[in-house]
Amino acid sequence: MKEYYGSIDKVEVGKRIRGIREANGLTQEQMAEILKVTVNAVKGYEKGEYGLSKEVMLRFRQYFHVTADYLLFGYRENDQNLFFMVDNASDADKMKILVRLMVYFVADKKKTYGQELGWKDTADRFKELFGNLPE
């Protein structure tokens, strides 16, 4: 684990929060709903005026699948380890990883947005193409 020196730069944290929000195509109002805070709080986070509470950070991490290290300090060590493992995987394992990621994101969208139309067809198509996937 890295040593952290100095304080957390709230302006840089705000830039990361805004970047993640924009990358996900969300408005500040939608972000506020996800984090269960006011729109003014989201604006304050993004400008670096407010720090994140533990509860808000937990919601942020759970919804957007980012680490606290990334949010607070910009560190992405786990990403580098993941890329190394994928780069050194066999072609068959890379295909399994790709399929698992596709299933993960399809299932996540179903849960998040409640869109039932077409998800069974998508799941059936995956089974047709790749067989049953491990849980």
N, CA, C and O atoms as CSV, one atom per row, in Angstrom:
chain,resi,resn,atom,element,x,y,z
A,1,MET,N,N,0.840,-1.183,0.000
A,1,MET,CA,C,0.000,0.000,0.000
A,1,MET,C,C,0.879,1.238,0.000
A,1,MET,O,O,1.895,1.289,0.694
A,2,LYS,N,N,0.486,2.235,-0.779
A,2,LYS,CA,C,1.263,3.460,-0.885
A,2,LYS,C,C,1.078,4.330,0.343
A,2,LYS,O,O,0.045,4.282,1.010
A,3,GLU,N,N,2.090,5.119,0.627
A,3,GLU,CA,C,1.994,6.149,1.660
A,3,GLU,C,C,1.412,7.395,1.024
A,3,GLU,O,O,1.774,7.747,-0.099
A,4,TYR,N,N,0.525,8.056,1.721
A,4,TYR,CA,C,-0.055,9.283,1.218
A,4,TYR,C,C,0.465,10.442,2.043
A,4,TYR,O,O,0.371,10.433,3.270
A,5,TYR,N,N,1.007,11.429,1.377
A,5,TYR,CA,C,1.540,12.609,2.038
A,5,TYR,C,C,0.694,13.809,1.676
A,5,TYR,O,O,0.270,13.953,0.530
A,6,GLY,N,N,0.444,14.678,2.652
A,6,GLY,CA,C,-0.330,15.879,2.381
A,6,GLY,C,C,-1.812,15.611,2.465
A,6,GLY,O,O,-2.247,14.530,2.862
A,7,SER,N,N,-2.580,16.614,2.085
A,7,SER,CA,C,-4.023,16.503,2.175
A,7,SER,C,C,-4.616,16.123,0.811
A,7,SER,O,O,-3.934,16.133,-0.214
A,8,ILE,N,N,-5.883,15.795,0.841
A,8,ILE,CA,C,-6.607,15.454,-0.380
A,8,ILE,C,C,-6.915,16.748,-1.120
A,8,ILE,O,O,-7.400,17.706,-0.519
A,9,ASP,N,N,-6.641,16.784,-2.401
A,9,ASP,CA,C,-6.911,17.954,-3.231
A,9,ASP,C,C,-8.348,17.855,-3.728
A,9,ASP,O,O,-8.637,17.120,-4.673
A,10,LYS,N,N,-9.245,18.599,-3.087
A,10,LYS,CA,C,-10.674,18.510,-3.411
A,10,LYS,C,C,-10.974,18.969,-4.840
A,10,LYS,O,O,-11.928,18.492,-5.454
A,11,VAL,N,N,-10.181,19.876,-5.363
A,11,VAL,CA,C,-10.395,20.331,-6.747
A,11,VAL,C,C,-10.123,19.179,-7.716
A,11,VAL,O,O,-10.876,18.971,-8.668
A,12,GLU,N,N,-9.040,18.429,-7.467
A,12,GLU,CA,C,-8.731,17.277,-8.322
A,12,GLU,C,C,-9.777,16.174,-8.158
A,12,GLU,O,O,-10.158,15.528,-9.135
A,13,VAL,N,N,-10.240,15.959,-6.930
A,13,VAL,CA,C,-11.324,14.996,-6.703
A,13,VAL,C,C,-12.545,15.421,-7.502
A,13,VAL,O,O,-13.192,14.596,-8.146
A,14,GLY,N,N,-12.859,16.716,-7.457
A,14,GLY,CA,C,-14.006,17.244,-8.206
A,14,GLY,C,C,-13.878,17.021,-9.696
A,14,GLY,O,O,-14.862,16.706,-10.366
A,15,LYS,N,N,-12.666,17.184,-10.227
A,15,LYS,CA,C,-12.439,16.948,-11.661
A,15,LYS,C,C,-12.692,15.485,-12.007
A,15,LYS,O,O,-13.273,15.181,-13.049
A,16,ARG,N,N,-12.254,14.580,-11.132
A,16,ARG,CA,C,-12.491,13.156,-11.391
A,16,ARG,C,C,-13.988,12.833,-11.328
A,16,ARG,O,O,-14.499,12.073,-12.151
A,17,ILE,N,N,-14.683,13.413,-10.353
A,17,ILE,CA,C,-16.127,13.179,-10.222
A,17,ILE,C,C,-16.852,13.688,-11.472
A,17,ILE,O,O,-17.697,12.994,-12.038
A,18,ARG,N,N,-16.516,14.883,-11.884
A,18,ARG,CA,C,-17.156,15.437,-13.083
A,18,ARG,C,C,-16.841,14.580,-14.312
A,18,ARG,O,O,-17.721,14.317,-15.132
A,19,GLY,N,N,-15.588,14.147,-14.435
A,19,GLY,CA,C,-15.205,13.308,-15.570
A,19,GLY,C,C,-15.983,12.009,-15.613
A,19,GLY,O,O,-16.413,11.573,-16.681
A,20,ILE,N,N,-16.167,11.388,-14.458
A,20,ILE,CA,C,-16.920,10.131,-14.397
A,20,ILE,C,C,-18.385,10.390,-14.733
A,20,ILE,O,O,-19.006,9.617,-15.463
A,21,ARG,N,N,-18.932,11.472,-14.204
A,21,ARG,CA,C,-20.331,11.811,-14.499
A,21,ARG,C,C,-20.526,12.023,-15.999
A,21,ARG,O,O,-21.450,11.476,-16.601
A,22,GLU,N,N,-19.643,12.821,-16.589
A,22,GLU,CA,C,-19.774,13.117,-18.018
A,22,GLU,C,C,-19.528,11.876,-18.873
A,22,GLU,O,O,-20.196,11.682,-19.888
A,23,ALA,N,N,-18.578,11.038,-18.472
A,23,ALA,CA,C,-18.295,9.811,-19.220
A,23,ALA,C,C,-19.495,8.865,-19.230
A,23,ALA,O,O,-19.658,8.063,-20.150
A,24,ASN,N,N,-20.334,8.969,-18.194
A,24,ASN,CA,C,-21.529,8.140,-18.110
A,24,ASN,C,C,-22.766,8.842,-18.659
A,24,ASN,O,O,-23.877,8.324,-18.551
A,25,GLY,N,N,-22.574,10.028,-19.251
A,25,GLY,CA,C,-23.676,10.749,-19.874
A,25,GLY,C,C,-24.738,11.211,-18.904
A,25,GLY,O,O,-25.915,11.276,-19.261
A,26,LEU,N,N,-24.349,11.535,-17.682
A,26,LEU,CA,C,-25.308,11.936,-16.657
A,26,LEU,C,C,-25.312,13.446,-16.454
A,26,LEU,O,O,-24.285,14.110,-16.600
A,27,THR,N,N,-26.471,13.970,-16.118
A,27,THR,CA,C,-26.570,15.364,-15.708
A,27,THR,C,C,-26.249,15.446,-14.218
A,27,THR,O,O,-26.175,14.427,-13.533
A,28,GLN,N,N,-26.062,16.655,-13.732
A,28,GLN,CA,C,-25.840,16.824,-12.297
A,28,GLN,C,C,-27.077,16.392,-11.512
A,28,GLN,O,O,-26.952,15.891,-10.395
A,29,GLU,N,N,-28.245,16.576,-12.072
A,29,GLU,CA,C,-29.479,16.156,-11.411
A,29,GLU,C,C,-29.529,14.628,-11.274
A,29,GLU,O,O,-29.902,14.102,-10.225
A,30,GLN,N,N,-29.153,13.930,-12.338
A,30,GLN,CA,C,-29.145,12.464,-12.288
A,30,GLN,C,C,-28.093,11.969,-11.297
A,30,GLN,O,O,-28.335,11.018,-10.555
A,31,MET,N,N,-26.926,12.615,-11.287
A,31,MET,CA,C,-25.870,12.237,-10.343
A,31,MET,C,C,-26.354,12.436,-8.909
A,31,MET,O,O,-26.098,11.599,-8.042
A,32,ALA,N,N,-27.056,13.549,-8.659
A,32,ALA,CA,C,-27.581,13.822,-7.320
A,32,ALA,C,C,-28.545,12.721,-6.888
A,32,ALA,O,O,-28.535,12.298,-5.732
A,33,GLU,N,N,-29.369,12.266,-7.808
A,33,GLU,CA,C,-30.320,11.191,-7.497
A,33,GLU,C,C,-29.585,9.895,-7.154
A,33,GLU,O,O,-29.948,9.207,-6.200
A,34,ILE,N,N,-28.566,9.569,-7.922
A,34,ILE,CA,C,-27.790,8.349,-7.677
A,34,ILE,C,C,-27.110,8.406,-6.311
A,34,ILE,O,O,-27.124,7.429,-5.562
A,35,LEU,N,N,-26.515,9.559,-5.991
A,35,LEU,CA,C,-25.760,9.704,-4.746
A,35,LEU,C,C,-26.646,10.041,-3.547
A,35,LEU,O,O,-26.179,10.058,-2.408
A,36,LYS,N,N,-27.940,10.310,-3.815
A,36,LYS,CA,C,-28.897,10.682,-2.767
A,36,LYS,C,C,-28.460,11.959,-2.048
A,36,LYS,O,O,-28.463,12.043,-0.820
A,37,VAL,N,N,-28.079,12.962,-2.870
A,37,VAL,CA,C,-27.707,14.281,-2.368
A,37,VAL,C,C,-28.420,15.332,-3.222
A,37,VAL,O,O,-29.112,14.995,-4.182
A,38,THR,N,N,-28.247,16.599,-2.865
A,38,THR,CA,C,-28.851,17.668,-3.651
A,38,THR,C,C,-27.988,17.978,-4.869
A,38,THR,O,O,-26.813,17.615,-4.924
A,39,VAL,N,N,-28.590,18.654,-5.842
A,39,VAL,CA,C,-27.847,19.090,-7.022
A,39,VAL,C,C,-26.740,20.058,-6.598
A,39,VAL,O,O,-25.643,20.024,-7.154
A,40,ASN,N,N,-27.024,20.925,-5.610
A,40,ASN,CA,C,-25.999,21.849,-5.124
A,40,ASN,C,C,-24.806,21.106,-4.529
A,40,ASN,O,O,-23.669,21.563,-4.646
A,41,ALA,N,N,-25.059,19.969,-3.895
A,41,ALA,CA,C,-23.946,19.176,-3.353
A,41,ALA,C,C,-23.067,18.647,-4.491
A,41,ALA,O,O,-21.840,18.692,-4.404
A,42,VAL,N,N,-23.698,18.147,-5.556
A,42,VAL,CA,C,-22.936,17.647,-6.710
A,42,VAL,C,C,-22.104,18.783,-7.300
A,42,VAL,O,O,-20.926,18.600,-7.608
A,43,LYS,N,N,-22.718,19.952,-7.455
A,43,LYS,CA,C,-21.975,21.106,-7.972
A,43,LYS,C,C,-20.797,21.430,-7.066
A,43,LYS,O,O,-19.705,21.735,-7.544
A,44,GLY,N,N,-21.016,21.364,-5.766
A,44,GLY,CA,C,-19.945,21.634,-4.808
A,44,GLY,C,C,-18.832,20.601,-4.870
A,44,GLY,O,O,-17.656,20.953,-4.777
A,45,TYR,N,N,-19.191,19.320,-5.028
A,45,TYR,CA,C,-18.169,18.275,-5.172
A,45,TYR,C,C,-17.322,18.552,-6.409
A,45,TYR,O,O,-16.092,18.508,-6.359
A,46,GLU,N,N,-18.003,18.841,-7.522
A,46,GLU,CA,C,-17.296,19.025,-8.788
A,46,GLU,C,C,-16.400,20.263,-8.786
A,46,GLU,O,O,-15.378,20.284,-9.472
A,47,LYS,N,N,-16.763,21.275,-8.037
A,47,LYS,CA,C,-15.937,22.491,-7.943
A,47,LYS,C,C,-14.847,22.362,-6.881
A,47,LYS,O,O,-13.970,23.220,-6.780
A,48,GLY,N,N,-14.903,21.287,-6.089
A,48,GLY,CA,C,-13.924,21.114,-5.030
A,48,GLY,C,C,-14.256,21.893,-3.777
A,48,GLY,O,O,-13.386,22.101,-2.932
A,49,GLU,N,N,-15.494,22.326,-3.640
A,49,GLU,CA,C,-15.915,23.092,-2.470
A,49,GLU,C,C,-16.250,22.196,-1.282
A,49,GLU,O,O,-16.129,22.613,-0.130
A,50,TYR,N,N,-16.674,20.959,-1.565
A,50,TYR,CA,C,-17.057,20.016,-0.514
A,50,TYR,C,C,-16.254,18.736,-0.653
A,50,TYR,O,O,-15.897,18.330,-1.759
A,51,GLY,N,N,-15.975,18.104,0.479
A,51,GLY,CA,C,-15.405,16.760,0.471
A,51,GLY,C,C,-16.532,15.739,0.474
A,51,GLY,O,O,-17.678,16.069,0.780
A,52,LEU,N,N,-16.207,14.513,0.138
A,52,LEU,CA,C,-17.208,13.443,0.111
A,52,LEU,C,C,-17.357,12.815,1.492
A,52,LEU,O,O,-16.363,12.515,2.153
A,53,SER,N,N,-18.599,12.618,1.926
A,53,SER,CA,C,-18.834,11.868,3.162
A,53,SER,C,C,-18.585,10.388,2.876
A,53,SER,O,O,-18.519,9.974,1.719
A,54,LYS,N,N,-18.450,9.606,3.928
A,54,LYS,CA,C,-18.258,8.155,3.749
A,54,LYS,C,C,-19.433,7.541,3.004
A,54,LYS,O,O,-19.244,6.673,2.152
A,55,GLU,N,N,-20.650,7.990,3.321
A,55,GLU,CA,C,-21.849,7.428,2.691
A,55,GLU,C,C,-21.870,7.736,1.196
A,55,GLU,O,O,-22.174,6.863,0.383
A,56,VAL,N,N,-21.546,8.977,0.837
A,56,VAL,CA,C,-21.552,9.362,-0.573
A,56,VAL,C,C,-20.445,8.635,-1.324
A,56,VAL,O,O,-20.642,8.192,-2.456
A,57,MET,N,N,-19.279,8.514,-0.693
A,57,MET,CA,C,-18.177,7.799,-1.346
A,57,MET,C,C,-18.555,6.342,-1.581
A,57,MET,O,O,-18.245,5.788,-2.636
A,58,LEU,N,N,-19.214,5.720,-0.626
A,58,LEU,CA,C,-19.642,4.330,-0.781
A,58,LEU,C,C,-20.629,4.198,-1.939
A,58,LEU,O,O,-20.509,3.281,-2.752
A,59,ARG,N,N,-21.602,5.107,-2.020
A,59,ARG,CA,C,-22.558,5.058,-3.136
A,59,ARG,C,C,-21.847,5.258,-4.474
A,59,ARG,O,O,-22.143,4.587,-5.463
A,60,PHE,N,N,-20.901,6.201,-4.475
A,60,PHE,CA,C,-20.145,6.475,-5.703
A,60,PHE,C,C,-19.378,5.230,-6.130
A,60,PHE,O,O,-19.418,4.840,-7.296
A,61,ARG,N,N,-18.684,4.613,-5.191
A,61,ARG,CA,C,-17.892,3.409,-5.503
A,61,ARG,C,C,-18.777,2.272,-5.980
A,61,ARG,O,O,-18.432,1.580,-6.938
A,62,GLN,N,N,-19.913,2.069,-5.328
A,62,GLN,CA,C,-20.790,0.961,-5.698
A,62,GLN,C,C,-21.423,1.170,-7.069
A,62,GLN,O,O,-21.524,0.226,-7.853
A,63,TYR,N,N,-21.842,2.373,-7.361
A,63,TYR,CA,C,-22.541,2.624,-8.616
A,63,TYR,C,C,-21.585,2.680,-9.803
A,63,TYR,O,O,-21.872,2.120,-10.861
A,64,PHE,N,N,-20.439,3.363,-9.628
A,64,PHE,CA,C,-19.532,3.590,-10.756
A,64,PHE,C,C,-18.331,2.633,-10.779
A,64,PHE,O,O,-17.520,2.679,-11.703
A,65,HIS,N,N,-18.218,1.768,-9.764
A,65,HIS,CA,C,-17.164,0.749,-9.721
A,65,HIS,C,C,-15.765,1.358,-9.808
A,65,HIS,O,O,-14.930,0.904,-10.589
A,66,VAL,N,N,-15.521,2.383,-9.003
A,66,VAL,CA,C,-14.192,2.977,-8.904
A,66,VAL,C,C,-13.707,2.826,-7.472
A,66,VAL,O,O,-14.511,2.700,-6.548
A,67,THR,N,N,-12.400,2.837,-7.289
A,67,THR,CA,C,-11.837,2.695,-5.950
A,67,THR,C,C,-11.774,4.047,-5.245
A,67,THR,O,O,-11.793,5.100,-5.883
A,68,ALA,N,N,-11.700,3.996,-3.929
A,68,ALA,CA,C,-11.506,5.223,-3.145
A,68,ALA,C,C,-10.159,5.845,-3.501
A,68,ALA,O,O,-10.045,7.069,-3.557
A,69,ASP,N,N,-9.133,5.017,-3.744
A,69,ASP,CA,C,-7.824,5.533,-4.143
A,69,ASP,C,C,-7.919,6.361,-5.417
A,69,ASP,O,O,-7.266,7.397,-5.539
A,70,TYR,N,N,-8.728,5.907,-6.358
A,70,TYR,CA,C,-8.880,6.678,-7.590
A,70,TYR,C,C,-9.629,7.979,-7.312
A,70,TYR,O,O,-9.197,9.052,-7.735
A,71,LEU,N,N,-10.748,7.881,-6.602
A,71,LEU,CA,C,-11.536,9.081,-6.320
A,71,LEU,C,C,-10.716,10.137,-5.588
A,71,LEU,O,O,-10.725,11.307,-5.969
A,72,LEU,N,N,-10.012,9.727,-4.543
A,72,LEU,CA,C,-9.323,10.689,-3.683
A,72,LEU,C,C,-7.951,11.101,-4.199
A,72,LEU,O,O,-7.546,12.253,-4.041
A,73,PHE,N,N,-7.231,10.158,-4.819
A,73,PHE,CA,C,-5.842,10.432,-5.170
A,73,PHE,C,C,-5.514,10.245,-6.653
A,73,PHE,O,O,-4.428,10.619,-7.098
A,74,GLY,N,N,-6.439,9.671,-7.416
A,74,GLY,CA,C,-6.197,9.466,-8.837
A,74,GLY,C,C,-5.393,8.224,-9.155
A,74,GLY,O,O,-4.985,8.039,-10.301
A,75,TYR,N,N,-5.147,7.350,-8.156
A,75,TYR,CA,C,-4.349,6.142,-8.383
A,75,TYR,C,C,-5.168,5.068,-9.070
A,75,TYR,O,O,-6.329,4.837,-8.733
A,76,ARG,N,N,-4.537,4.410,-10.045
A,76,ARG,CA,C,-5.197,3.336,-10.797
A,76,ARG,C,C,-4.325,2.094,-10.844
A,76,ARG,O,O,-4.204,1.463,-11.894
A,77,GLU,N,N,-3.719,1.738,-9.729
A,77,GLU,CA,C,-2.825,0.571,-9.723
A,77,GLU,C,C,-3.535,-0.702,-10.135
A,77,GLU,O,O,-2.968,-1.523,-10.856
A,78,ASN,N,N,-4.772,-0.879,-9.687
A,78,ASN,CA,C,-5.495,-2.102,-10.025
A,78,ASN,C,C,-5.724,-2.210,-11.524
A,78,ASN,O,O,-5.722,-3.311,-12.074
A,79,ASP,N,N,-5.923,-1.074,-12.191
A,79,ASP,CA,C,-6.100,-1.098,-13.640
A,79,ASP,C,C,-4.859,-1.665,-14.318
A,79,ASP,O,O,-4.964,-2.488,-15.227
A,80,GLN,N,N,-3.685,-1.223,-13.876
A,80,GLN,CA,C,-2.442,-1.706,-14.483
A,80,GLN,C,C,-2.282,-3.203,-14.272
A,80,GLN,O,O,-1.865,-3.912,-15.189
A,81,ASN,N,N,-2.602,-3.694,-13.090
A,81,ASN,CA,C,-2.529,-5.136,-12.825
A,81,ASN,C,C,-3.504,-5.904,-13.714
A,81,ASN,O,O,-3.172,-6.968,-14.238
A,82,LEU,N,N,-4.703,-5.360,-13.878
A,82,LEU,CA,C,-5.706,-6.010,-14.722
A,82,LEU,C,C,-5.234,-6.067,-16.172
A,82,LEU,O,O,-5.342,-7.108,-16.820
A,83,PHE,N,N,-4.713,-4.954,-16.682
A,83,PHE,CA,C,-4.229,-4.938,-18.064
A,83,PHE,C,C,-3.082,-5.926,-18.255
A,83,PHE,O,O,-3.007,-6.595,-19.286
A,84,PHE,N,N,-2.195,-6.023,-17.279
A,84,PHE,CA,C,-1.077,-6.970,-17.367
A,84,PHE,C,C,-1.615,-8.396,-17.452
A,84,PHE,O,O,-1.157,-9.192,-18.272
A,85,MET,N,N,-2.595,-8.713,-16.595
A,85,MET,CA,C,-3.149,-10.071,-16.592
A,85,MET,C,C,-3.846,-10.377,-17.912
A,85,MET,O,O,-3.700,-11.479,-18.441
A,86,VAL,N,N,-4.601,-9.424,-18.454
A,86,VAL,CA,C,-5.298,-9.656,-19.724
A,86,VAL,C,C,-4.293,-9.790,-20.859
A,86,VAL,O,O,-4.430,-10.668,-21.710
A,87,ASP,N,N,-3.283,-8.924,-20.876
A,87,ASP,CA,C,-2.263,-8.992,-21.929
A,87,ASP,C,C,-1.577,-10.346,-21.972
A,87,ASP,O,O,-1.174,-10.806,-23.041
A,88,ASN,N,N,-1.442,-10.984,-20.826
A,88,ASN,CA,C,-0.721,-12.249,-20.746
A,88,ASN,C,C,-1.637,-13.471,-20.711
A,88,ASN,O,O,-1.171,-14.589,-20.489
A,89,ALA,N,N,-2.911,-13.268,-20.925
A,89,ALA,CA,C,-3.861,-14.379,-20.933
A,89,ALA,C,C,-3.894,-15.030,-22.314
A,89,ALA,O,O,-3.530,-14.416,-23.316
A,90,SER,N,N,-4.333,-16.276,-22.342
A,90,SER,CA,C,-4.502,-16.967,-23.625
A,90,SER,C,C,-5.678,-16.343,-24.376
A,90,SER,O,O,-6.491,-15.634,-23.784
A,91,ASP,N,N,-5.766,-16.605,-25.672
A,91,ASP,CA,C,-6.881,-16.080,-26.461
A,91,ASP,C,C,-8.217,-16.594,-25.935
A,91,ASP,O,O,-9.199,-15.853,-25.903
A,92,ALA,N,N,-8.256,-17.854,-25.525
A,92,ALA,CA,C,-9.498,-18.420,-24.988
A,92,ALA,C,C,-9.904,-17.701,-23.704
A,92,ALA,O,O,-11.080,-17.398,-23.506
A,93,ASP,N,N,-8.930,-17.427,-22.830
A,93,ASP,CA,C,-9.236,-16.716,-21.591
A,93,ASP,C,C,-9.657,-15.274,-21.864
A,93,ASP,O,O,-10.530,-14.744,-21.177
A,94,LYS,N,N,-9.042,-14.635,-22.866
A,94,LYS,CA,C,-9.451,-13.275,-23.226
A,94,LYS,C,C,-10.900,-13.263,-23.697
A,94,LYS,O,O,-11.644,-12.336,-23.375
A,95,MET,N,N,-11.312,-14.276,-24.451
A,95,MET,CA,C,-12.694,-14.356,-24.919
A,95,MET,C,C,-13.634,-14.548,-23.730
A,95,MET,O,O,-14.704,-13.941,-23.688
A,96,LYS,N,N,-13.249,-15.379,-22.771
A,96,LYS,CA,C,-14.077,-15.579,-21.574
A,96,LYS,C,C,-14.223,-14.267,-20.802
A,96,LYS,O,O,-15.310,-13.943,-20.322
A,97,ILE,N,N,-13.135,-13.520,-20.683
A,97,ILE,CA,C,-13.166,-12.226,-19.984
A,97,ILE,C,C,-14.112,-11.275,-20.707
A,97,ILE,O,O,-14.923,-10.602,-20.072
A,98,LEU,N,N,-14.011,-11.218,-22.018
A,98,LEU,CA,C,-14.861,-10.328,-22.808
A,98,LEU,C,C,-16.336,-10.677,-22.620
A,98,LEU,O,O,-17.168,-9.792,-22.417
A,99,VAL,N,N,-16.649,-11.945,-22.686
A,99,VAL,CA,C,-18.037,-12.375,-22.542
A,99,VAL,C,C,-18.546,-12.049,-21.145
A,99,VAL,O,O,-19.669,-11.568,-20.990
A,100,ARG,N,N,-17.720,-12.309,-20.116
A,100,ARG,CA,C,-18.140,-12.008,-18.735
A,100,ARG,C,C,-18.395,-10.508,-18.565
A,100,ARG,O,O,-19.352,-10.112,-17.898
A,101,LEU,N,N,-17.545,-9.679,-19.164
A,101,LEU,CA,C,-17.745,-8.235,-19.080
A,101,LEU,C,C,-19.033,-7.822,-19.783
A,101,LEU,O,O,-19.774,-6.974,-19.287
A,102,MET,N,N,-19.295,-8.422,-20.933
A,102,MET,CA,C,-20.514,-8.090,-21.664
A,102,MET,C,C,-21.744,-8.481,-20.850
A,102,MET,O,O,-22.698,-7.708,-20.756
A,103,VAL,N,N,-21.727,-9.658,-20.270
A,103,VAL,CA,C,-22.845,-10.112,-19.436
A,103,VAL,C,C,-22.998,-9.198,-18.226
A,103,VAL,O,O,-24.111,-8.822,-17.860
A,104,TYR,N,N,-21.878,-8.845,-17.611
A,104,TYR,CA,C,-21.899,-7.973,-16.441
A,104,TYR,C,C,-22.577,-6.645,-16.766
A,104,TYR,O,O,-23.449,-6.197,-16.022
A,105,PHE,N,N,-22.183,-6.013,-17.872
A,105,PHE,CA,C,-22.748,-4.715,-18.199
A,105,PHE,C,C,-24.196,-4.820,-18.635
A,105,PHE,O,O,-24.988,-3.924,-18.340
A,106,VAL,N,N,-24.566,-5.886,-19.326
A,106,VAL,CA,C,-25.963,-6.074,-19.710
A,106,VAL,C,C,-26.813,-6.262,-18.460
A,106,VAL,O,O,-27.870,-5.643,-18.338
A,107,ALA,N,N,-26.371,-7.105,-17.529
A,107,ALA,CA,C,-27.118,-7.345,-16.293
A,107,ALA,C,C,-27.182,-6.076,-15.455
A,107,ALA,O,O,-28.216,-5.789,-14.851
A,108,ASP,N,N,-26.096,-5.313,-15.410
A,108,ASP,CA,C,-26.061,-4.082,-14.625
A,108,ASP,C,C,-27.055,-3.067,-15.169
A,108,ASP,O,O,-27.751,-2.410,-14.395
A,109,LYS,N,N,-27.131,-2.928,-16.502
A,109,LYS,CA,C,-28.092,-1.994,-17.084
A,109,LYS,C,C,-29.510,-2.436,-16.774
A,109,LYS,O,O,-30.370,-1.603,-16.486
A,110,LYS,N,N,-29.764,-3.727,-16.828
A,110,LYS,CA,C,-31.109,-4.216,-16.516
A,110,LYS,C,C,-31.472,-3.828,-15.092
A,110,LYS,O,O,-32.584,-3.364,-14.839
A,111,LYS,N,N,-30.546,-4.012,-14.161
A,111,LYS,CA,C,-30.805,-3.690,-12.762
A,111,LYS,C,C,-30.970,-2.183,-12.578
A,111,LYS,O,O,-31.877,-1.738,-11.874
A,112,THR,N,N,-30.107,-1.406,-13.202
A,112,THR,CA,C,-30.100,0.036,-12.992
A,112,THR,C,C,-31.305,0.718,-13.614
A,112,THR,O,O,-31.941,1.554,-12.973
A,113,TYR,N,N,-31.620,0.379,-14.830
A,113,TYR,CA,C,-32.659,1.091,-15.540
A,113,TYR,C,C,-33.993,0.354,-15.582
A,113,TYR,O,O,-34.998,0.917,-16.014
A,114,GLY,N,N,-34.008,-0.893,-15.139
A,114,GLY,CA,C,-35.244,-1.648,-15.107
A,114,GLY,C,C,-35.816,-1.943,-16.477
A,114,GLY,O,O,-37.029,-2.106,-16.613
A,115,GLN,N,N,-34.982,-2.015,-17.487
A,115,GLN,CA,C,-35.461,-2.280,-18.840
A,115,GLN,C,C,-35.594,-3.788,-19.032
A,115,GLN,O,O,-34.598,-4.505,-19.132
A,116,GLU,N,N,-36.805,-4.243,-19.080
A,116,GLU,CA,C,-37.026,-5.678,-19.216
A,116,GLU,C,C,-37.091,-6.103,-20.676
A,116,GLU,O,O,-36.762,-7.243,-21.001
A,117,LEU,N,N,-37.505,-5.216,-21.548
A,117,LEU,CA,C,-37.694,-5.553,-22.950
A,117,LEU,C,C,-36.372,-5.940,-23.604
A,117,LEU,O,O,-35.426,-5.152,-23.619
A,118,GLY,N,N,-36.312,-7.112,-24.125
A,118,GLY,CA,C,-35.147,-7.521,-24.887
A,118,GLY,C,C,-34.035,-8.200,-24.097
A,118,GLY,O,O,-33.127,-8.772,-24.700
A,119,TRP,N,N,-34.077,-8.155,-22.776
A,119,TRP,CA,C,-32.967,-8.736,-22.013
A,119,TRP,C,C,-32.967,-10.260,-22.110
A,119,TRP,O,O,-31.902,-10.875,-22.160
A,120,LYS,N,N,-34.137,-10.866,-22.136
A,120,LYS,CA,C,-34.192,-12.320,-22.276
A,120,LYS,C,C,-33.631,-12.723,-23.640
A,120,LYS,O,O,-32.882,-13.694,-23.749
A,121,ASP,N,N,-33.995,-11.976,-24.669
A,121,ASP,CA,C,-33.465,-12.261,-26.003
A,121,ASP,C,C,-31.945,-12.137,-26.024
A,121,ASP,O,O,-31.259,-12.948,-26.645
A,122,THR,N,N,-31.425,-11.118,-25.344
A,122,THR,CA,C,-29.970,-10.926,-25.279
A,122,THR,C,C,-29.317,-12.097,-24.560
A,122,THR,O,O,-28.306,-12.625,-25.024
A,123,ALA,N,N,-29.883,-12.505,-23.437
A,123,ALA,CA,C,-29.329,-13.629,-22.677
A,123,ALA,C,C,-29.373,-14.906,-23.511
A,123,ALA,O,O,-28.413,-15.676,-23.525
A,124,ASP,N,N,-30.480,-15.127,-24.201
A,124,ASP,CA,C,-30.593,-16.313,-25.056
A,124,ASP,C,C,-29.553,-16.292,-26.172
A,124,ASP,O,O,-28.981,-17.326,-26.516
A,125,ARG,N,N,-29.312,-15.115,-26.731
A,125,ARG,CA,C,-28.315,-14.982,-27.805
A,125,ARG,C,C,-26.911,-15.294,-27.291
A,125,ARG,O,O,-26.129,-15.957,-27.972
A,126,PHE,N,N,-26.592,-14.809,-26.077
A,126,PHE,CA,C,-25.297,-15.129,-25.466
A,126,PHE,C,C,-25.141,-16.638,-25.302
A,126,PHE,O,O,-24.085,-17.191,-25.609
A,127,LYS,N,N,-26.191,-17.303,-24.818
A,127,LYS,CA,C,-26.126,-18.757,-24.631
A,127,LYS,C,C,-25.934,-19.463,-25.969
A,127,LYS,O,O,-25.186,-20.435,-26.073
A,128,GLU,N,N,-26.621,-18.956,-26.986
A,128,GLU,CA,C,-26.493,-19.511,-28.326
A,128,GLU,C,C,-25.049,-19.404,-28.832
A,128,GLU,O,O,-24.508,-20.351,-29.404
A,129,LEU,N,N,-24.447,-18.250,-28.614
A,129,LEU,CA,C,-23.095,-18.007,-29.114
A,129,LEU,C,C,-22.003,-18.688,-28.283
A,129,LEU,O,O,-21.040,-19.229,-28.826
A,130,PHE,N,N,-22.174,-18.651,-26.944
A,130,PHE,CA,C,-21.074,-19.053,-26.068
A,130,PHE,C,C,-21.400,-20.195,-25.120
A,130,PHE,O,O,-20.525,-20.631,-24.372
A,131,GLY,N,N,-22.613,-20.686,-25.128
A,131,GLY,CA,C,-22.989,-21.729,-24.191
A,131,GLY,C,C,-23.311,-21.106,-22.827
A,131,GLY,O,O,-23.350,-19.883,-22.690
A,132,ASN,N,N,-23.540,-21.950,-21.832
A,132,ASN,CA,C,-23.828,-21.439,-20.497
A,132,ASN,C,C,-22.579,-20.842,-19.884
A,132,ASN,O,O,-21.501,-21.433,-19.953
A,133,LEU,N,N,-22.724,-19.676,-19.285
A,133,LEU,CA,C,-21.592,-18.990,-18.657
A,133,LEU,C,C,-21.578,-19.309,-17.166
A,133,LEU,O,O,-22.637,-19.435,-16.552
A,134,PRO,N,N,-20.406,-19.439,-16.586
A,134,PRO,CA,C,-20.345,-19.692,-15.146
A,134,PRO,C,C,-20.854,-18.483,-14.370
A,134,PRO,O,O,-20.651,-17.338,-14.775
A,135,GLU,N,N,-21.513,-18.751,-13.259
A,135,GLU,CA,C,-22.035,-17.651,-12.421
A,135,GLU,C,C,-20.936,-16.983,-11.659
A,135,GLU,O,O,-21.189,-16.041,-10.908
